[in-house]
Structures are given as C-alpha cells and as structure tokens.
Amino acid sequence: MSEQHQLLSTRQAATLLGVSVRTIQLWVEQGLLSAWKTPGGHRRIVQESLLSLLHKRQKLQPLTHLLCVDLDADFFKLLQILCQQWHFPVELQYARNAVDALLMMGERKPELVLMTADQQGIDLPMLQQELTQHQVKLALLSTEDPQQKLTMDMIWLTLPFEPLQFKTELQKLLFARLQQAS
C-alpha cells in the first residue's frame, strides 16, 4: 500500500468516525490519533491509528469477521496475535474443515474467508463465484505466483507468510467496511 493510501485528511477521518473535523483535530492534539502536518498546515491522519482508536471506541466490538478454514492451529494463533498487536477491530474464527466452515457461515456470515489455495476437492472458481454473490471476500495463501490467477477477484497472500502483506490487505478490507458503515 502506498503512503498516500495510508493517510487521511481530517475531513475523511471525521466522516469515517462520525464526528466533527474539530473533534479529529482535538484527538490529534491529545495524542489519540497519529498525524503530521503538510507544508500547507493540513493534518494527515495515519489510517492505522484511526483503526486503533475505532477499536477502542467500539469497546472491542469487531468491525469485520474473518473465517480461517483448515489452517494450522499455530498459524491461526499468529493471526490472532497480529490482529491484537495492530489493534484491528477484527474477529477471527477457526474452522477445522470446509464442513465446519459452512456451518459457521450459516450462523454468521464472514466478510473474509481465509484458506490455503491447495485445498483438496474445492473448485476455487466456483467457490469464488458463490462467495462473491454473498458479498464475502476470499483470501488464499499460496506459494504459487498469483499472476496467472489474477483474473479472479481474490486476495492472494504469499507463502512463506508475510505479515505486512496480510496487514495491508486487512487494512483495505477494514476501511472498505468502515466506509460502508458511514
């Protein structure tokens, strides 16, 4: 993600959080939001600090729900720790297999399904089509070069796992959800 996409104007931040521009300015002055000023004197709010503040203001209620399917338990714990360290308002749920995932999705629809690309017996194009119809994003972990499969609207996360790549994609998802809510 470029630096330009990681910054928001005070007006954009105010709109996303549902507060006034002056409130954003006060929060910056109080140190609740990280920001810097342009040479022209305009504040630019760091998106990550906005997500952290949102997480605290919502009393840890998640902004988005991520369903992890058939991942290594230690890897799932790593994802939980990363989301906590980043102060992202995300709820992660673990499904041991595709059947458990289907049952969980029946109880609560996730915004993102995360799984490895090499799942046995799963037709990825059909899965992607069905998830898209239900407004659920699919993220795949893969050692393959995703260039050959970029026609499919998926999030491709490389293996070995790169936490910053995951963080960037999760930030995009969170901001999309935040914009839908405002």
C-alpha positions as CSV (number, residue, x, y, z in Angstrom):
1,M,0.0,0.0,0.0
2,S,1.5,3.3,-0.9
3,E,2.0,6.0,1.8
4,Q,-0.7,8.1,0.0
5,H,-3.3,5.4,0.8
6,Q,-2.2,5.2,4.4
7,L,-3.1,8.8,5.2
8,L,-6.5,10.5,5.6
9,S,-7.5,14.1,5.7
10,T,-9.1,15.3,8.9
11,R,-12.4,15.5,7.0
12,Q,-12.1,11.9,5.8
13,A,-11.3,10.7,9.3
14,A,-14.2,12.7,10.7
15,T,-16.6,11.2,8.2
16,L,-15.5,7.7,8.8
17,L,-15.7,8.0,12.6
18,G,-18.9,10.1,12.5
19,V,-17.5,13.1,14.4
20,S,-16.7,16.7,13.6
21,V,-13.4,17.8,12.0
22,R,-12.7,19.8,15.2
23,T,-13.0,16.5,17.2
24,I,-10.4,14.9,15.0
25,Q,-8.1,17.9,15.5
26,L,-8.5,17.7,19.2
27,W,-7.9,14.0,19.2
28,V,-4.7,14.6,17.3
29,E,-3.6,17.3,19.8
30,Q,-4.4,14.9,22.7
31,G,-2.3,12.2,21.1
32,L,-5.3,9.8,20.4
33,L,-4.6,9.9,16.7
34,S,-1.2,9.9,15.0
35,A,-0.9,12.6,12.4
36,W,1.5,15.0,10.7
37,K,1.1,18.4,9.0
38,T,1.7,19.1,5.4
39,P,3.8,22.1,4.4
40,G,0.5,24.0,4.0
41,G,-0.6,23.2,7.6
42,H,-3.1,20.5,6.8
43,R,-3.2,17.4,9.1
44,R,-2.9,13.9,7.6
45,I,-4.2,11.1,9.9
46,V,-2.4,7.8,9.9
47,Q,-5.0,5.1,9.0
48,E,-3.5,2.6,11.4
49,S,-4.1,5.0,14.4
50,L,-7.6,5.6,13.2
51,L,-8.3,1.8,13.2
52,S,-6.8,1.5,16.7
53,L,-9.0,4.4,18.0
54,L,-12.0,2.9,16.4
55,H,-11.2,-0.5,18.0
56,K,-11.0,1.2,21.5
57,R,-14.2,3.3,20.9
58,Q,-16.2,0.3,19.9
59,K,-15.2,-1.5,23.1
60,L,-13.5,-4.2,21.1
61,Q,-16.6,-5.0,19.0
62,P,-15.3,-6.2,15.7
63,L,-15.7,-4.2,12.5
64,T,-15.2,-7.3,10.4
65,H,-15.4,-11.0,10.8
66,L,-12.7,-13.3,9.3
67,L,-13.2,-17.1,8.9
68,C,-10.0,-19.1,8.7
69,V,-10.6,-22.5,7.2
70,D,-8.3,-25.6,7.7
71,L,-5.2,-23.6,8.8
72,D,-2.5,-24.8,11.1
73,A,-3.6,-24.0,14.7
74,D,-0.3,-22.2,15.4
75,F,-0.7,-20.1,12.2
76,F,-4.2,-19.2,13.4
77,K,-2.8,-18.1,16.8
78,L,-0.2,-16.0,14.9
79,L,-3.0,-14.2,13.0
80,Q,-4.9,-13.6,16.3
81,I,-1.7,-12.1,17.9
82,L,-1.0,-9.9,14.9
83,C,-4.5,-8.5,14.8
84,Q,-4.3,-7.8,18.5
85,Q,-0.9,-6.1,18.1
86,W,-2.2,-4.0,15.3
87,H,-5.4,-3.1,17.3
88,F,-7.5,-4.1,14.4
89,P,-11.3,-4.5,15.2
90,V,-11.4,-8.0,13.7
91,E,-13.0,-11.2,14.9
92,L,-11.2,-14.3,13.8
93,Q,-12.9,-17.6,13.8
94,Y,-11.4,-21.0,13.1
95,A,-13.0,-23.8,11.1
96,R,-11.2,-27.2,11.1
97,N,-12.5,-28.0,7.6
98,A,-14.9,-27.0,4.9
99,V,-18.0,-28.6,6.6
100,D,-17.3,-26.7,9.8
101,A,-16.9,-23.5,7.8
102,L,-20.2,-24.0,6.1
103,L,-22.0,-24.5,9.4
104,M,-20.3,-21.4,10.9
105,M,-21.2,-19.3,7.9
106,G,-24.8,-20.3,8.4
107,E,-24.6,-18.9,11.9
108,R,-22.8,-15.7,11.0
109,K,-21.6,-14.6,7.6
110,P,-17.9,-13.5,7.5
111,E,-16.6,-10.7,5.4
112,L,-13.5,-12.7,4.5
113,V,-12.7,-16.4,4.2
114,L,-9.0,-17.2,4.5
115,M,-7.7,-20.6,3.4
116,T,-4.8,-22.2,1.6
117,A,-5.1,-22.4,-2.2
118,D,-4.3,-26.1,-2.3
119,Q,-7.5,-27.3,-0.7
120,Q,-8.4,-30.8,-1.9
121,G,-11.7,-31.2,-3.7
122,I,-12.5,-27.5,-3.8
123,D,-13.4,-25.8,-7.1
124,L,-11.8,-22.4,-6.4
125,P,-13.5,-20.5,-9.3
126,M,-16.9,-21.8,-8.2
127,L,-16.2,-21.0,-4.6
128,Q,-15.1,-17.5,-5.5
129,Q,-18.3,-17.0,-7.6
130,E,-20.6,-18.2,-4.7
131,L,-18.8,-16.1,-2.1
132,T,-18.9,-13.0,-4.3
133,Q,-22.7,-13.5,-4.8
134,H,-22.9,-13.4,-1.0
135,Q,-20.6,-10.4,-0.7
136,V,-17.8,-12.4,1.0
137,K,-14.2,-11.9,0.0
138,L,-11.8,-14.9,-0.4
139,A,-8.2,-14.7,0.6
140,L,-5.9,-17.6,-0.4
141,L,-2.5,-18.5,0.9
142,S,-0.3,-19.8,-1.8
143,T,3.4,-20.5,-2.7
144,E,2.4,-20.1,-6.4
145,D,2.9,-16.9,-8.3
146,P,-0.6,-15.3,-8.3
147,Q,-0.1,-13.5,-11.6
148,Q,-1.6,-16.4,-13.6
149,K,-4.8,-16.3,-11.5
150,L,-5.3,-12.6,-11.1
151,T,-8.4,-12.6,-13.3
152,M,-10.2,-13.9,-10.2
153,D,-11.0,-11.2,-7.6
154,M,-9.3,-12.7,-4.7
155,I,-6.7,-11.6,-2.1
156,W,-3.5,-13.6,-2.7
157,L,-1.2,-13.9,0.3
158,T,2.2,-15.4,-0.4
159,L,3.8,-18.3,1.5
160,P,6.0,-18.1,3.3
161,F,3.7,-15.8,5.1
162,E,4.4,-12.1,5.1
163,P,2.7,-10.3,8.0
164,L,2.9,-6.9,6.3
165,Q,1.1,-8.1,3.2
166,F,-1.6,-9.5,5.4
167,K,-1.8,-6.3,7.3
168,T,-2.1,-4.2,4.1
169,E,-4.9,-6.4,2.8
170,L,-6.7,-6.4,6.1
171,Q,-6.5,-2.6,6.3
172,K,-8.1,-2.3,2.9
173,L,-10.9,-4.6,4.0
174,L,-11.4,-2.7,7.2
175,F,-11.6,0.7,5.5
176,A,-14.0,-0.6,2.9
177,R,-16.2,-1.9,5.8
178,L,-15.8,1.4,7.6
179,Q,-16.8,3.4,4.5
180,Q,-19.9,1.1,4.0
181,A,-21.0,1.8,7.6
182,S,-20.7,5.6,7.3
